[in-house]
C-alpha cells in the first residue's frame, strides 16, 4: 500500500505526460525563476520535464523548503482548482523545462483523463493534509477560549480550511508577547495576524474571508446558468452534476461549504462508506469535486432577496451585490433551534455550541460536558465528545432515544461508560461569569440538579432558512419551501406559468426556474444522502427548464 508521501508526490510516466501535452505548453526554466508565489490566485499547474522546482513556505517568518519536484513530478494543491490564494511559492532551482497548464486547462485534462485526474486530485488533497500536519502556521488567531468572537473566527477558519494557529490568552505565553509586539491590549482581542505581519482587531468573517481569498469574482453583468444558494450536501451535489454537464455554476454559501453535514464528527449510514466518514472529509471531497468541474464557490455570501428583473432571476446579497441567473437552486438547509432559557445569547460561543467539530471538542478534554437532544446529530456529537470529555451528560425530553435517533447510534451511546443519560429532563438555567460554568436541569418529577460544565451542546432541531424567500415563493406553515405537486394550484395560474406552458417540475417552486432541494424543501427526508440525491436530481429538472423556454422578457414580473 502506498504511503501518504507517495500519494502526495507521485511521479507521472512518460505516457501520462504526453497525454497532458495537448492541454499545456512547454516553457524553459532557469534557477531563480518564480513560477508562482504565495498569495497568487489563478496560478498554473506545472509538470517538471527537466530540471527541478522547489516549493517554499514562510508561515513561521523564515523560508522553509517543503519539497523539491524533479522530472515527472508536478506542482499544486487544492488551491490550484479553488482559485484561492496560494500558500506556498514555487521556484526553479535548475535549468530545464516544465509543461504549464492553466487551472482551466487542468480541469479539462483531469476530466478527459480520469486515471491522471485521480492521481492529481489525490495528491492535491494529501498535500494539504501533510502541509498542515507539518507545522504550517498560517494566520494567527489570538484571543480567549471563552470569547464568543474568538470562537466565531476559529470556527469559520476551521470549517473553511483556512490554515491558522490558535494562541489562547488564558494559557499561551506567546499570545501576550505578540500582543505587546503589536501594541494591542488584551481587551481588543480577538486579533488575527496575517502571514504578511499585518493584524486585524476582531474582524468580521467577511474580512477574514477576504484575507484568505475565499470570495469568487462576480461580474454583475454576467448571466449564469445556475446559481446555487447554499453549499451543503444538496448544493454541492447540484454544483458537481451541473458543472460536469457544462453549466456555468456559482455556489453562494453563507458560512462554510458542507452545511450541517460538514460539522458532523462521523457519518456512518452514507452509502459506500461502511466504516463511516467524517462530515468535514466528505464535504471537503465534494467541494474539490465541484471545483474540479469548474463550479465557483463564494464564501461568505448572505442572500437577502430573490426576484425577477426583465425575466432574469436575480439574487441580492447583503452587501448589495446582484447576481443574475437563468435558474436558481435554493439549498439553504436549516438553522439550529435555540434553547428557551435566560442568558442563552450571553454564552453562545462562550460555552454554548451548536456543533461538535474539532474546534469545540478540543476544548472539552477531561471536562464534564452536556449535550441536549436525542436525534442523530446529538448521537454523533455524544460519541465524538466521549473520546475527549471526562463525562458527557445527555439531556433528553423523552424516555426513548430510539424515537428520533438511529438504532445503531442508540446502541452505541447507551454502552459508552462515560455517558450519563438524563431522560425526561430539560435545561432550566445557565450560570457563569463571562463564560458558561454550570447549568440547571429539571426532571419530570420536578427535581432540579446542578451540573458544573464549561460546554453545552444544543441539538434540538432546526428551522428552515427561508426568510429571504418570503413573498417570492410559497412556503408551508413551518417555513419550508413547497415544490412540485405541493405548490398551490392558484400559484401556477399567473402570467409567469402561462408563459412556461407547463406546471412545476417535482423540485420546482412556485416561481418558474427556481428550485429547492435538501432540508429546506417541504417533505424532504432530512438526511445527508437524501439531500445529495435531491441536489443531483434537481439538475435534470434545471436542464429541462432551460431547454423548454427562454426567460420571459416582461420586466413587470419582478417579485423582489
C-alpha positions as CSV (number, residue, x, y, z in Angstrom):
1,X,0.0,0.0,0.0
2,X,1.5,3.4,-1.0
3,X,2.4,5.8,1.8
4,X,0.9,9.2,2.3
5,X,4.1,10.7,0.9
6,X,3.9,8.5,-2.2
7,X,0.3,9.6,-2.8
8,X,1.2,13.3,-2.2
9,X,4.2,13.3,-4.5
10,X,3.7,10.8,-7.4
11,X,5.8,10.7,-10.5
12,X,3.9,10.7,-13.8
13,X,5.0,8.3,-16.5
14,X,6.2,9.5,-19.9
15,X,3.0,8.3,-21.4
16,X,0.9,10.3,-18.9
17,X,3.0,13.4,-19.5
18,X,2.5,13.0,-23.3
19,X,-1.3,12.7,-22.7
20,X,-1.3,16.0,-20.8
21,X,0.7,17.9,-23.5
22,X,-2.3,18.9,-25.7
23,X,-3.7,21.0,-22.8
24,X,-0.4,22.8,-22.0
25,X,2.6,24.5,-23.3
26,X,6.3,23.8,-22.7
27,X,8.4,26.6,-21.3
28,X,12.0,26.8,-20.2
29,X,13.1,27.5,-16.6
30,X,16.3,28.8,-15.1
31,X,17.5,28.9,-11.5
32,X,15.6,31.6,-9.5
33,X,12.6,31.7,-11.9
34,X,9.4,32.1,-9.8
35,X,6.6,30.1,-11.3
36,X,4.0,31.2,-8.7
37,X,4.3,32.7,-5.3
38,X,2.5,32.9,-2.0
39,X,-0.7,35.0,-2.4
40,X,-1.1,34.4,-6.1
41,X,-4.6,33.4,-7.3
42,X,-5.4,31.5,-10.5
43,X,-1.8,30.2,-10.7
44,X,-0.9,27.4,-13.2
45,X,-0.1,23.8,-12.8
46,X,3.4,22.6,-13.8
47,X,4.8,19.2,-14.6
48,X,8.6,19.2,-14.4
49,X,10.1,17.8,-17.7
50,X,13.7,18.6,-16.9
51,X,15.4,20.4,-14.0
52,X,13.8,21.0,-10.6
53,X,11.3,23.2,-8.8
54,X,11.4,23.8,-5.1
55,X,8.3,24.6,-3.0
56,X,8.8,27.1,-0.2
57,X,6.6,28.2,2.7
58,X,7.2,31.1,5.0
59,X,4.4,30.7,7.7
60,X,7.0,30.9,10.5
61,X,8.7,34.0,9.3
62,X,11.6,32.3,7.5
63,X,11.7,30.3,4.3
64,X,11.3,26.6,4.7
65,X,11.6,24.0,1.9
66,X,8.5,21.8,1.7
67,X,9.7,19.6,-1.2
68,X,11.6,19.7,-4.5
69,X,9.8,18.5,-7.6
70,X,12.0,16.6,-10.0
71,X,11.3,15.3,-13.6
72,X,7.9,13.6,-13.8
73,X,6.6,15.3,-10.6
74,X,4.1,18.2,-10.6
75,X,3.2,21.3,-8.6
76,X,-0.1,22.4,-7.0
77,X,-2.6,21.6,-4.3
78,X,-6.3,22.2,-3.7
79,X,-5.9,25.9,-4.2
80,X,-4.9,25.4,-7.9
81,X,-8.5,24.5,-8.6
82,X,-10.3,26.5,-5.9
83,X,-9.0,29.9,-7.1
84,X,-7.9,30.7,-3.5
85,X,-4.5,32.3,-2.8
86,X,-1.5,30.0,-2.9
87,X,0.0,29.2,0.5
88,X,3.5,28.5,-1.0
89,X,6.0,29.7,-3.6
90,X,7.3,27.6,-6.5
91,X,10.8,28.4,-7.7
92,X,13.1,26.8,-10.2
93,X,16.4,25.6,-8.8
94,X,18.0,24.3,-12.1
95,X,17.8,24.9,-15.8
96,X,15.2,22.8,-17.6
97,X,11.7,22.7,-18.9
98,X,8.2,22.5,-17.5
99,X,4.8,21.7,-19.0
100,X,2.4,24.5,-17.9
101,X,-1.4,24.1,-17.8
102,X,-3.7,26.9,-16.7
103,X,-6.2,26.0,-14.0
104,X,-9.0,25.9,-16.6
105,X,-6.9,23.6,-18.8
106,X,-6.1,21.3,-15.9
107,X,-9.9,20.9,-15.2
108,X,-10.4,19.8,-18.8
109,X,-7.4,17.4,-18.6
110,X,-8.4,15.7,-15.4
111,X,-12.0,15.3,-16.8
112,X,-10.8,13.8,-20.1
113,X,-8.0,11.7,-18.5
114,X,-9.6,10.1,-15.4
115,X,-6.6,8.0,-14.4
116,X,-4.3,11.0,-14.3
117,X,-7.1,13.1,-12.8
118,X,-7.4,10.6,-9.9
119,X,-3.6,10.8,-9.3
120,X,-3.6,14.6,-9.3
121,X,-6.7,15.1,-7.1
122,X,-5.5,12.6,-4.5
123,X,-2.1,14.3,-4.5
124,X,-3.7,17.7,-4.0
125,X,-5.8,16.6,-1.0
126,X,-3.0,14.7,0.6
127,X,-0.5,17.6,0.2
128,X,-2.8,20.0,2.1
129,X,-3.1,17.5,4.9
130,X,0.6,17.0,5.1
131,X,1.3,20.7,5.0
132,X,-1.0,21.4,7.9
133,X,0.4,18.5,9.9
134,X,4.0,19.6,9.3
135,X,3.9,22.7,11.4
136,X,2.4,25.1,8.8
137,X,1.2,28.0,11.0
138,X,-0.9,30.0,8.6
139,X,-2.6,33.1,10.1
140,X,-2.6,33.5,13.9
141,X,-5.8,34.0,15.9
142,X,-5.2,35.4,19.4
143,X,-8.0,35.5,22.0
144,X,-9.6,33.9,24.9
145,X,-11.1,30.4,24.7
146,X,-14.1,31.9,26.5
147,X,-14.7,34.7,23.9
148,X,-17.7,34.2,21.5
149,X,-15.9,36.4,18.9
150,X,-12.7,34.3,19.1
151,X,-14.8,31.1,18.7
152,X,-16.6,32.7,15.7
153,X,-13.3,33.3,13.9
154,X,-11.8,29.9,14.8
155,X,-14.9,28.1,13.7
156,X,-15.1,30.0,10.4
157,X,-11.4,29.4,9.7
158,X,-11.6,25.7,10.6
159,X,-14.7,25.0,8.6
160,X,-13.3,26.8,5.5
161,X,-9.9,25.0,5.8
162,X,-8.0,28.3,6.4
163,X,-4.7,27.3,8.0
164,X,-4.4,29.0,11.3
165,X,-2.6,28.8,14.7
166,X,-4.7,29.4,17.8
167,X,-3.0,31.3,20.7
168,X,-5.1,31.2,23.9
169,X,-4.7,34.2,26.1
170,X,-5.6,32.0,29.1
171,X,-2.6,29.6,28.7
172,X,-0.2,30.7,25.9
173,X,2.7,33.0,26.8
174,X,3.4,33.7,23.2
175,X,-0.1,35.3,22.9
176,X,0.8,38.1,25.3
177,X,4.2,38.5,23.7
178,X,2.7,39.0,20.3
179,X,0.1,41.4,21.6
180,X,2.8,43.6,23.2
181,X,4.8,43.5,19.9
182,X,1.8,44.9,18.0
183,X,0.7,47.2,20.8
184,X,-2.7,45.6,21.2
185,X,-4.3,45.4,24.7
186,X,-5.9,42.0,25.6
187,X,-9.2,43.8,25.8
188,X,-9.0,44.4,22.0
189,X,-8.8,40.7,21.2
190,X,-9.6,38.6,19.3
191,X,-6.9,39.6,16.9
192,X,-6.0,38.0,13.6
193,X,-2.4,38.3,12.4
194,X,-1.8,37.7,8.8
195,X,1.2,35.9,7.4
196,X,2.4,39.2,6.0
197,X,2.6,40.6,9.5
198,X,-0.5,42.9,9.5
199,X,-3.2,42.4,12.0
200,X,-7.0,42.8,12.2
201,X,-8.7,43.5,15.5
202,X,-11.9,41.5,15.9
203,X,-12.6,41.2,12.2
204,X,-15.9,40.1,10.7
205,X,-15.9,36.7,9.0
206,X,-16.3,38.6,5.7
207,X,-13.0,40.4,6.4
208,X,-11.3,37.1,7.3
209,X,-12.7,35.5,4.2
210,X,-11.3,38.4,2.0
211,X,-7.9,38.0,3.7
212,X,-8.0,34.3,2.8
213,X,-9.3,34.8,-0.7
214,X,-12.5,32.8,-0.3
215,X,-14.7,35.0,-2.4
216,X,-15.2,34.4,-6.1
217,X,-15.0,37.3,-8.5
218,X,-18.6,38.2,-9.6
219,X,-19.4,40.2,-12.7
220,X,-22.8,41.9,-12.2
221,X,-23.4,41.8,-15.9
222,X,-22.8,38.1,-16.2
223,X,-25.8,35.8,-16.7
224,X,-25.1,32.4,-15.1
225,X,-26.8,29.2,-16.0
226,X,-27.3,28.2,-12.3
227,X,-26.9,30.0,-9.0
228,X,-26.9,27.6,-6.1
229,X,-27.8,29.3,-2.8
230,X,-26.3,27.1,0.0
231,X,-23.2,24.9,-0.1
232,X,-24.4,21.9,1.9
233,X,-24.8,18.3,0.6
234,X,-27.7,19.3,-1.7
235,X,-26.0,22.4,-3.0
236,X,-22.6,20.8,-3.6
237,X,-24.2,17.8,-5.3
238,X,-26.1,20.1,-7.7
239,X,-22.9,22.0,-8.4
240,X,-21.0,18.8,-9.2
241,X,-23.6,17.5,-11.6
242,X,-24.4,20.8,-13.2
243,X,-20.8,21.9,-13.8
244,X,-19.8,18.4,-15.0
245,X,-22.6,18.8,-17.7
246,X,-21.3,22.1,-18.9
247,X,-23.4,24.6,-17.0
248,X,-21.8,27.8,-15.6
249,X,-22.4,27.4,-11.9
250,X,-21.9,29.7,-8.9
251,X,-22.5,28.5,-5.3
252,X,-23.2,31.2,-2.7
253,X,-22.5,30.0,0.8
254,X,-23.2,31.9,4.0
255,X,-20.8,30.3,6.4
256,X,-18.8,27.3,5.1
257,X,-19.3,24.6,2.4
258,X,-20.7,21.5,3.9
259,X,-23.6,22.8,5.9
260,X,-24.7,20.7,8.9
261,X,-23.0,17.6,7.4
262,X,-19.7,19.4,7.4
263,X,-19.9,19.7,11.2
264,X,-20.7,16.0,11.8
265,X,-18.0,14.1,13.5
266,X,-18.9,10.9,11.7
267,X,-21.5,9.8,9.1
268,X,-21.9,6.1,9.3
269,X,-25.0,5.4,7.2
270,X,-23.8,7.1,4.0
271,X,-23.8,4.7,1.0
272,X,-20.3,3.5,0.1
273,X,-18.6,4.1,3.4
274,X,-19.1,1.0,5.5
275,X,-16.6,2.3,8.1
276,X,-18.1,5.7,8.1
277,X,-16.6,9.0,7.0
278,X,-16.2,12.3,8.9
279,X,-18.6,15.1,7.7
280,X,-15.7,17.5,7.0
281,X,-13.9,14.9,4.9
282,X,-17.0,14.1,2.9
283,X,-17.8,17.7,2.2
284,X,-14.1,18.6,1.5
285,X,-14.0,16.0,-1.2
286,X,-17.4,17.2,-2.6
287,X,-16.1,20.8,-2.7
288,X,-12.9,19.8,-4.6
289,X,-15.1,17.7,-7.0
290,X,-17.3,20.7,-7.8
291,X,-14.3,22.9,-8.3
292,X,-12.7,20.3,-10.5
293,X,-15.6,20.6,-12.9
294,X,-15.4,24.4,-12.8
295,X,-18.1,25.4,-10.3
296,X,-17.2,28.6,-8.5
297,X,-17.8,28.9,-4.7
298,X,-18.0,32.2,-2.9
299,X,-17.9,32.5,0.9
300,X,-19.4,34.2,2.9
301,X,-22.4,35.3,0.9
302,X,-25.7,36.1,2.7
303,X,-28.6,36.3,0.3
304,X,-31.2,38.9,1.3
305,X,-33.6,38.9,-1.6
306,X,-34.8,36.9,-4.6
307,X,-36.6,38.5,-7.6
308,X,-37.1,38.6,-11.3
309,X,-35.8,41.5,-13.4
310,X,-36.8,41.6,-17.1
311,X,-37.3,37.9,-17.0
312,X,-34.0,37.1,-15.4
313,X,-33.8,35.6,-11.9
314,X,-31.8,37.8,-9.5
315,X,-30.4,37.3,-6.0
316,X,-29.2,40.3,-4.0
317,X,-26.5,39.8,-1.3
318,X,-26.3,41.6,2.0
319,X,-23.5,43.9,0.6
320,X,-25.8,44.9,-2.3
321,X,-24.2,42.7,-5.0
322,X,-26.8,41.5,-7.5
323,X,-26.2,38.1,-9.2
324,X,-28.2,37.2,-12.4
325,X,-29.1,33.6,-13.3
326,X,-31.2,31.6,-15.7
327,X,-32.1,29.3,-12.9
328,X,-31.7,29.2,-9.1
329,X,-31.5,26.3,-6.7
330,X,-32.4,27.0,-3.0
331,X,-30.4,24.7,-0.9
332,X,-30.0,26.8,2.3
333,X,-30.8,24.0,4.7
334,X,-31.9,24.8,8.2
335,X,-31.0,27.0,11.2
336,X,-30.3,25.4,14.6
337,X,-33.1,26.0,17.2
338,X,-32.1,27.9,20.3
339,X,-32.9,26.8,23.9
340,X,-35.6,28.9,25.5
341,X,-33.7,29.8,28.7
342,X,-32.4,33.1,30.2
343,X,-28.9,34.3,29.3
344,X,-28.5,31.9,26.3
345,X,-27.2,34.6,24.0
346,X,-24.7,35.6,26.6
347,X,-23.0,32.2,26.5
348,X,-23.3,31.4,22.7
349,X,-19.7,30.8,21.6
350,X,-18.6,31.0,25.2
351,X,-19.8,27.7,26.4
352,X,-23.0,27.1,24.3
353,X,-22.4,25.5,20.9
354,X,-24.4,24.1,18.0
355,X,-21.8,21.8,16.6
356,X,-19.2,19.4,17.9
357,X,-16.4,20.0,15.4
358,X,-12.7,19.6,16.3
359,X,-12.7,23.3,17.4
360,X,-15.1,22.5,20.2
361,X,-14.1,19.0,21.1
362,X,-10.5,20.0,21.8
363,X,-11.8,22.5,24.4
364,X,-13.6,19.7,26.3
365,X,-10.6,17.5,27.1
366,X,-11.1,16.0,30.6
367,X,-14.2,18.2,31.2
368,X,-17.8,17.4,32.0
369,X,-19.9,18.5,29.1
370,X,-23.6,18.4,28.3
371,X,-25.5,17.5,25.1
372,X,-29.1,18.4,24.7
373,X,-31.1,16.5,22.1
374,X,-31.9,12.9,21.0
375,X,-31.6,13.0,17.2
376,X,-28.8,11.6,15.0
377,X,-26.8,14.9,15.2
378,X,-26.9,14.6,19.0
379,X,-25.8,11.0,18.9
380,X,-22.8,11.6,16.6
381,X,-21.8,14.5,18.9
382,X,-22.1,12.3,22.0
383,X,-19.8,9.7,20.5
384,X,-17.2,12.2,19.4
385,X,-17.2,14.1,22.7
386,X,-17.0,11.0,24.8
387,X,-13.5,10.4,23.4
388,X,-12.2,13.6,25.0
389,X,-14.5,14.6,27.9
390,X,-14.4,13.1,31.3
391,X,-18.2,12.7,31.3
392,X,-20.9,13.5,28.8
393,X,-24.4,14.3,30.2
394,X,-27.2,13.8,27.7
395,X,-30.4,15.7,28.4
396,X,-33.4,14.2,26.6
397,X,-37.0,15.2,27.0
398,X,-38.4,11.8,26.2
399,X,-37.7,8.4,27.7
400,X,-36.8,6.5,24.4
401,X,-33.8,7.8,22.4
402,X,-34.9,5.4,19.6
403,X,-37.8,7.6,18.7
404,X,-35.6,10.1,16.9
405,X,-32.1,8.5,16.9
406,X,-31.0,5.7,14.6
407,X,-30.8,2.4,16.4
408,X,-27.1,1.9,15.7
409,X,-26.4,5.2,17.4
410,X,-28.7,4.4,20.3
411,X,-26.9,1.2,21.0
412,X,-23.5,2.9,20.9
413,X,-24.5,5.8,23.1
414,X,-26.1,3.6,25.7
415,X,-23.0,1.5,26.1
416,X,-20.4,4.3,26.5
417,X,-19.1,4.2,30.0
418,X,-18.6,8.0,30.4
419,X,-22.0,8.9,29.1
420,X,-24.9,9.6,31.5
421,X,-28.4,9.9,30.1
422,X,-30.9,12.1,31.9
423,X,-34.3,11.1,30.5
424,X,-37.4,13.2,30.8
425,X,-35.3,16.2,31.6
426,X,-34.9,19.8,30.5
427,X,-32.4,22.6,31.0
428,X,-33.9,25.4,33.1
429,X,-31.0,27.8,33.7
430,X,-27.4,28.7,32.7
431,X,-24.8,30.1,35.1
432,X,-21.4,31.7,34.7
433,X,-19.5,35.0,34.6
434,X,-18.4,35.8,31.1
435,X,-18.4,32.1,30.1
436,X,-20.5,29.1,31.0
437,X,-19.8,27.5,34.3
438,X,-22.9,25.4,35.1
439,X,-26.4,24.5,34.1
440,X,-29.5,23.5,36.0
441,X,-31.6,20.6,34.9
442,X,-35.2,19.7,36.0
443,X,-36.6,16.2,35.6
444,X,-40.2,15.1,35.1
445,X,-40.7,14.8,38.9
446,X,-39.6,18.5,39.3
447,X,-36.3,17.6,40.9
448,X,-33.6,20.2,39.9
449,X,-29.9,19.2,39.5
450,X,-26.9,21.5,39.0
451,X,-24.2,20.2,36.6
452,X,-20.9,22.0,36.6
453,X,-19.8,22.3,32.9
454,X,-17.9,24.7,30.6
455,X,-19.7,23.4,27.4
456,X,-23.3,22.9,26.5
457,X,-24.1,21.5,23.0
458,X,-27.5,22.0,21.6
459,X,-29.1,19.6,19.0
460,X,-32.8,20.3,19.5
461,X,-33.8,20.5,15.9
462,X,-33.7,23.3,13.3
463,X,-35.9,25.6,11.3
464,X,-35.6,26.4,7.5
465,X,-33.5,29.4,6.5
466,X,-36.1,30.9,4.2
467,X,-36.8,34.5,5.4
468,X,-35.2,35.8,2.2
469,X,-37.8,33.9,0.2
470,X,-40.9,35.4,1.9
471,X,-43.2,36.8,-0.7
472,X,-41.2,35.3,-3.6
473,X,-42.1,31.6,-3.4
474,X,-44.8,29.6,-1.5
475,X,-43.7,28.1,1.9
476,X,-45.5,25.6,4.1
477,X,-46.7,26.5,7.6
478,X,-43.3,25.8,9.1
479,X,-41.5,27.9,6.5
480,X,-40.2,25.0,4.3
481,X,-40.3,25.5,0.5
482,X,-43.2,23.9,-1.3
483,X,-42.3,22.3,-4.6
484,X,-43.9,20.3,-7.5
485,X,-47.4,19.0,-6.8
486,X,-47.3,20.6,-3.3
487,X,-47.4,24.1,-4.9
488,X,-50.9,25.5,-4.5
489,X,-52.9,25.4,-7.7
490,X,-53.7,29.1,-7.6
491,X,-49.9,29.8,-7.6
492,X,-49.5,28.3,-11.1
493,X,-52.2,30.2,-12.8
494,X,-50.4,33.5,-13.3
495,X,-48.7,35.0,-16.4
496,X,-45.3,33.5,-15.4
497,X,-46.6,30.0,-15.6
498,X,-48.7,30.6,-18.7
499,X,-45.5,31.8,-20.4
500,X,-43.9,28.5,-19.5
501,X,-46.8,26.4,-20.8
502,X,-46.4,23.8,-18.0
503,X,-46.8,23.2,-14.3
504,X,-43.8,23.0,-11.8
505,X,-41.4,20.1,-12.0
506,X,-41.0,17.9,-9.0
507,X,-38.3,20.1,-7.3
508,X,-39.5,23.4,-8.7
509,X,-41.0,26.1,-6.6
510,X,-44.0,28.4,-7.3
511,X,-41.6,30.7,-9.2
512,X,-40.5,29.2,-12.6
513,X,-36.8,28.4,-12.8
514,X,-36.4,28.5,-9.1
515,X,-35.9,25.0,-7.5
516,X,-35.4,23.7,-4.0
517,X,-33.5,20.6,-2.7
518,X,-32.4,19.1,0.6
519,X,-33.5,20.0,4.2
520,X,-35.0,23.3,3.2
521,X,-37.6,21.6,1.0
522,X,-41.0,20.7,2.4
523,X,-41.4,17.0,2.7
524,X,-37.7,16.1,2.3
525,X,-36.2,13.2,4.3
526,X,-33.8,15.5,6.2
527,X,-30.8,13.1,5.7
528,X,-27.4,13.7,4.1
529,X,-27.8,11.1,1.4
530,X,-31.3,12.3,0.6
531,X,-30.1,15.8,0.2
532,X,-27.3,14.7,-2.2
533,X,-29.8,12.8,-4.2
534,X,-32.2,15.8,-4.5
535,X,-29.4,18.1,-5.4
536,X,-28.3,15.8,-8.2
537,X,-32.0,15.2,-9.3
538,X,-32.6,19.0,-9.4
539,X,-30.0,19.4,-12.2
540,X,-32.1,17.2,-14.6
541,X,-35.1,19.4,-14.0
542,X,-33.0,22.6,-14.4
543,X,-31.8,21.3,-17.8
544,X,-35.4,20.7,-18.8
545,X,-36.5,24.1,-17.7
546,X,-33.7,25.8,-19.6
547,X,-34.5,23.8,-22.7
548,X,-38.2,24.4,-22.7
549,X,-38.2,28.1,-22.8
550,X,-36.2,31.3,-22.6
551,X,-36.9,33.6,-19.7
552,X,-39.8,35.9,-20.3
553,X,-38.8,39.5,-21.2
554,X,-41.6,41.3,-19.3
555,X,-39.9,43.5,-16.7
556,X,-43.2,43.8,-14.9
557,X,-42.9,40.3,-13.5
558,X,-40.5,41.4,-10.8
559,X,-41.2,39.8,-7.4
560,X,-38.5,41.5,-5.5
